[in-house]
Amino acid sequence: MMKRLAICLATVAMFVGGAVAAQQAKSRSFAGEIMDSNCAKAGAHNPAMGSAKECTLGCVKGGAKFVLYNPTTKAIYQLDDQKKPEEFAGEKVKVTGTYDAKTKTIHVADIAKS
């Protein structure tokens, strides 16, 4: 009985360890600007809304979502965390996390100014 339990626990530990390692292996960095989803589609902020930060925060307050926009590739990445990006609104940043290609979403681990 104890031997069976030990084998089961070892198997579970192996699968959990493998899943954690796989998640860590997928973690990478993405560069761009924290924008709102509306302005990112246009590739630019609305100058009538003020600075990039004011525009982003105003649009998010109006219902848009924070996204990471890469102006070089024109890529828009959804961000699963909508709290961390707020302090970086309108700024160039590096977002570290894992990427879900199906949903085009970065699961944010960290955001830092670049």
C-alpha positions in Angstrom: 0.0 0.0 0.0 2.8 2.5 1.0 4.7 1.6 -2.2 1.7 2.3 -4.3 1.1 5.6 -2.6 4.8 6.6 -3.1 4.5 5.7 -6.8 1.3 7.8 -7.2 2.9 10.8 -5.4 6.0 10.6 -7.5 3.9 10.5 -10.7 1.9 13.5 -9.6 5.0 15.4 -8.7 6.5 14.6 -12.1 3.5 15.9 -13.9 3.2 19.0 -11.8 6.9 19.7 -12.1 6.7 19.3 -15.9 3.8 21.7 -16.1 5.6 24.3 -14.1 8.7 23.9 -16.1 6.7 24.2 -19.3 5.1 27.4 -18.1 8.4 28.9 -17.2 9.9 27.9 -20.5 7.2 29.8 -22.4 7.8 33.0 -20.5 9.2 35.7 -22.8 9.4 39.5 -23.2 7.3 41.7 -25.5 8.2 45.3 -26.4 5.7 48.0 -27.2 3.5 50.7 -25.8 0.7 50.3 -23.3 -2.3 51.6 -25.2 -6.1 51.2 -25.2 -7.7 48.7 -27.5 -9.5 51.4 -29.5 -6.4 53.5 -30.3 -4.2 50.5 -30.9 -6.5 49.4 -33.8 -5.8 52.8 -35.4 -2.1 52.7 -34.5 -2.2 56.1 -32.9 -3.6 58.1 -30.1 -6.3 60.8 -30.6 -4.5 64.1 -30.1 -7.7 65.7 -29.1 -7.6 63.6 -25.9 -4.3 65.1 -24.7 -1.1 63.2 -24.1 -0.7 59.5 -24.8 -1.3 58.7 -21.1 -4.4 60.9 -20.9 -5.8 59.3 -24.1 -5.2 55.8 -23.0 -6.7 56.3 -19.5 -9.7 58.2 -21.0 -10.4 55.5 -23.5 -10.1 52.7 -20.9 -12.4 54.7 -18.6 -14.8 54.7 -21.5 -14.8 50.9 -21.9 -11.6 50.1 -23.9 -9.0 47.6 -22.5 -5.3 48.0 -21.9 -3.3 46.3 -24.6 0.4 46.2 -25.7 0.9 47.7 -29.1 4.1 47.1 -31.1 4.3 49.9 -33.7 7.1 48.1 -35.7 5.0 45.0 -36.3 1.6 46.6 -35.8 0.8 43.7 -33.4 -1.8 44.2 -30.7 -1.5 41.9 -27.7 -4.4 41.6 -25.2 -3.3 41.7 -21.6 -4.9 39.4 -19.0 -4.0 41.8 -16.2 -5.9 45.1 -16.5 -4.5 46.6 -13.2 -0.7 46.6 -13.7 -0.8 48.4 -17.1 -2.6 51.4 -15.7 0.6 52.9 -14.2 2.3 52.5 -17.6 -0.5 54.0 -19.8 0.9 55.6 -22.9 4.5 54.5 -22.1 7.0 52.3 -23.9 7.4 49.1 -21.9 8.7 45.5 -21.8 6.0 43.0 -20.8 7.2 39.7 -19.5 4.8 36.7 -19.5 3.5 33.8 -21.4 1.6 34.2 -24.7 -1.6 32.4 -25.7 -1.6 32.4 -29.5 -5.2 31.3 -29.7 -6.5 34.4 -27.8 -3.5 36.7 -28.7 -3.2 37.3 -24.9 -0.2 37.8 -22.8 -0.5 36.4 -19.3 1.4 39.2 -17.6 4.1 38.4 -15.1 5.8 41.8 -15.1 5.8 45.2 -16.8 8.8 47.5 -16.8 9.5 50.8 -18.6 11.9 50.3 -21.6 
